[in-house]
Amino acid sequence: MTRPQSGDYPPFYARYVHLAPEEDVVGAMLMQAPLTRAAILNFVDRPDHRYAPDKWSVRQIVGHMADTERVFGFRALWFARADLSPLPGFEQDDWMAASDFDAQPLEDLLAGFEAARTSNLHMLRQLAPDAWVRRGRASGHDFTVRAYAHLLLGHERAHLQILAERYT
């Protein structure tokens, strides 16, 4: 599978795509799994840590990662199945306000992310080659399935980068 091109996703998402430069995005996701687990478990003794009062806690970041994994994976599946119905956006801050991540054990939030990722990996591995370039509309923008696959990995890496740079 080839990497997504600039027309496969809106410019806002370029950062995530650039954080997932691999052509074999599924293989990269598999290799990323133990790194993500280790990075998140570094915070097991301080899951409520925030680098500033108005920023998300570690638990909230992991919960957000799981939510995004589910949403982006669903969108990839929707478009892979050639459904042209547009999908709505999701406002991460509104979703966070409606969540209860800070009441959940960090290990459970991580397990939720890992379960969503495992499900998405199964789905991505089963796609026919032509499904990867199918397009759909979400949040008022056009995306391809291959873009969402890279967005899944890039989003994960972006939050791990934030944890490493601002939370340690």
SULDA-V995719 format. One record per residue. RES is the residue in three letters. PHI is phi in degrees with one decimal (* if undefined). D_CENTER is the distance of its C-alpha to the mean C-alpha in Angstrom with 2 decimals. Layout:
BEGIN
res:phi:d_center
RES:PHI:D_CENTER
RES:PHI:D_CENTER
END
This chain:
BEGIN
res:phi:d_center
MET:*:19.13
THR:-88.1:19.26
ARG:-68.7:16.74
PRO:-65.5:15.84
GLN:-96.4:18.64
SER:-58.0:18.74
GLY:-79.4:19.68
ASP:-85.4:16.64
TYR:-161.2:14.54
PRO:-73.8:15.89
PRO:-54.3:16.76
PHE:-53.5:14.59
TYR:-91.7:11.49
ALA:-58.0:13.70
ARG:-57.5:12.64
TYR:-66.8:9.15
VAL:-63.5:11.10
HIS:-66.5:13.75
LEU:-78.9:11.76
ALA:-128.1:11.32
PRO:-78.2:15.02
GLU:-67.4:15.68
GLU:-71.5:17.27
ASP:-87.6:16.49
VAL:-67.4:12.71
VAL:-65.6:13.12
GLY:-60.9:15.54
ALA:-65.1:13.45
MET:-62.6:10.68
LEU:-63.5:13.78
MET:-70.5:15.25
GLN:-73.2:12.36
ALA:-52.5:12.52
PRO:-67.5:15.78
LEU:-68.1:14.97
THR:-65.4:12.04
ARG:-57.3:14.43
ALA:-63.3:17.26
ALA:-62.8:15.68
ILE:-72.6:14.76
LEU:-69.4:18.11
ASN:-61.8:19.88
PHE:-105.0:19.60
VAL:-59.9:21.04
ASP:-88.0:24.27
ARG:-147.5:22.85
PRO:-69.6:19.82
ASP:-94.4:21.18
HIS:-61.3:21.40
ARG:-131.1:20.62
TYR:-81.6:21.61
ALA:-153.0:23.24
PRO:-56.4:24.44
ASP:-95.0:22.32
LYS:-101.2:18.96
TRP:-67.7:16.51
SER:-75.8:17.50
VAL:-57.8:15.71
ARG:-57.7:15.43
GLN:-64.6:13.95
ILE:-61.9:11.22
VAL:-66.3:10.35
GLY:-62.5:10.83
HIS:-63.7:8.64
MET:-59.8:5.66
ALA:-66.4:7.08
ASP:-58.9:7.83
THR:-66.2:4.79
GLU:-58.1:3.97
ARG:-66.7:7.61
VAL:-66.8:8.10
PHE:-64.4:6.42
GLY:-64.9:8.01
PHE:-61.8:11.05
ARG:-62.4:11.41
ALA:-59.6:11.45
LEU:-63.5:14.00
TRP:-56.6:15.92
PHE:-72.3:16.46
ALA:-61.5:17.22
ARG:-87.3:19.90
ALA:62.4:21.38
ASP:-84.5:21.28
LEU:-91.2:22.11
SER:-65.9:21.80
PRO:-69.6:19.68
LEU:-104.3:16.77
PRO:-74.5:16.66
GLY:-84.3:14.37
PHE:-137.8:13.08
GLU:-94.3:14.26
GLN:-59.0:12.18
ASP:-71.3:15.52
ASP:-66.4:17.23
TRP:-63.0:14.73
MET:-64.2:15.15
ALA:-62.2:18.87
ALA:-93.4:18.93
SER:-93.9:17.15
ASP:-130.1:19.11
PHE:-60.2:16.72
ASP:-69.1:19.56
ALA:-94.6:21.76
GLN:-100.4:19.60
PRO:-63.7:20.10
LEU:-55.5:17.43
GLU:-61.8:17.82
ASP:-70.3:17.16
LEU:-64.6:13.90
LEU:-63.0:12.85
ALA:-62.0:14.33
GLY:-64.0:12.37
PHE:-62.2:8.99
GLU:-63.6:10.92
ALA:-65.8:12.45
ALA:-64.0:9.52
ARG:-63.9:8.42
THR:-60.1:12.18
SER:-60.6:12.59
ASN:-64.7:10.20
LEU:-63.0:12.07
HIS:-58.9:15.27
MET:-62.5:14.63
LEU:-63.2:13.78
ARG:-66.1:16.82
GLN:-93.1:19.02
LEU:-74.8:18.59
ALA:-71.3:21.78
PRO:-53.6:21.84
ASP:-71.4:22.56
ALA:-68.6:19.52
TRP:-63.8:17.22
VAL:-102.7:19.00
ARG:-65.3:19.28
ARG:-115.6:18.47
GLY:-154.6:17.67
ARG:-123.1:17.50
ALA:-141.7:14.98
SER:55.4:15.57
GLY:78.6:18.74
HIS:-130.9:17.34
ASP:-88.3:17.46
PHE:-140.3:14.68
THR:-108.5:15.13
VAL:-61.8:13.44
ARG:-62.2:13.37
ALA:-64.6:11.64
TYR:-63.9:8.70
ALA:-60.8:8.79
HIS:-72.4:8.84
LEU:-64.4:6.24
LEU:-57.2:3.69
LEU:-70.5:6.05
GLY:-64.7:7.01
HIS:-63.4:4.57
GLU:-57.6:5.19
ARG:-63.7:8.63
ALA:-61.3:9.22
HIS:-74.1:9.17
LEU:-65.7:11.19
GLN:-64.0:13.42
ILE:-63.1:14.05
LEU:-59.1:14.93
ALA:-68.7:17.22
GLU:-85.2:18.85
ARG:-115.0:19.39
TYR:-104.7:19.39
THR:-96.1:21.66
END
